[in-house]
């Protein structure tokens, strides 16, 4: 089962240091042995953890790599409005 959660109070400056606060939504599901998680906005980068705190620590690491340019953002997201 997939779940949606927030990582709160996370922000990095250009030096990789924690800065202000931002909320980052992520999804996770139970794998065979670990929780598997990814950011809604960056689904191409997933990670795993033994529990929620461990998973969030790994997600924070991925977030810092995205922010400092170590990881390239491959996907772009937009919203399509549909009237019916």
Secondary structure, DSSP 4 states (H G I P E B T S, - for coil): -EEEEEE-S--B-TTS-B-S---EEEEEEE-SSSEEEEETTEEEEEEEESSHHHHHHHHHHHHHHHHTTSS-------------
